[in-house]
């Protein structure tokens, strides 16, 4: 994987791919439950449960990505970051010119 490759996931294409297999499996127990563990490894219901769990994981990842993007937008809009940077730079420059003014822990 290259450094610039997208890590964004999208639930709906996964759902469309998985659904055609789930439709043929009939009823299946949730993955990891005792009923699921009792199914034979080759049982299509066991595999359907895994595909269903996988698509739900993709959905959770997509929702998390959307929440992170919204939080990023909120942080970006929360302050005038160039002004904050100027204030920090100004304070640092002041203390560099006036080291006597910097507070010291007693």
Order of alpha helices (4+ residues) and beta strands (2+ residues): alpha-alpha-alpha-alpha
